[in-house]
Amino acid sequence: MEADLRPGGRVDALRHALGANAAHGHRRTNADKRRAVELALREFPKTPAIKIAEICGVSQPFVSAMKNEDITVISSTRIGRDGKEYQATRRRRQEPEEEVEHEQKKPKLTRAEKK
């Protein structure tokens, strides 16, 4: 059995695995891509969407959409493509408005009905 050994630790192995089969091998399903991005977002929460897209072999809009779906970690800093740490803008998801039962308003009477 052949094995592809590479130097590095857990993080290096994870980065390689997230993009595995993106360019060769069996075509990845949307579920495979989604799982890779979910794992990358959980493991590298401060990494920008464009960098995660490169690691996972998907598009940046795909990663951004998944980030907006479920914002679980709101960090005050993020790591840029240059490797430096920057202040992050906080984005909060709007909570769905609850349906409030309003008191039924009386219909307005016309002039003829008022008399």
Stockholm file with secondary structure:
# STOCKHOLM 1.0

chainA/1-115         MEADLRPGGRVDALRHALGANAAHGHRRTNADKRRAVELALREFPKTPAIKIAEICGVSQPFVSAMKNEDITVISSTRIGRDGKEYQATRRRRQEPEEEVEHEQKKPKLTRAEKK
#=GR chainA/1-115 SS CCCCCCSCCHHHHHHHHHTTTSSSSSCCCHHHHHHHHHHHHHHCTTSCHHHHHHHHTSCHHHHHHHHHHCCCCCCSEEECTTSCEEECCCCCCCCCCCCCCCCCCCCCCCHHHHC
#=GC SS_cons         CCCCCCSCCHHHHHHHHHTTTSSSSSCCCHHHHHHHHHHHHHHCTTSCHHHHHHHHTSCHHHHHHHHHHCCCCCCSEEECTTSCEEECCCCCCCCCCCCCCCCCCCCCCCHHHHC
//
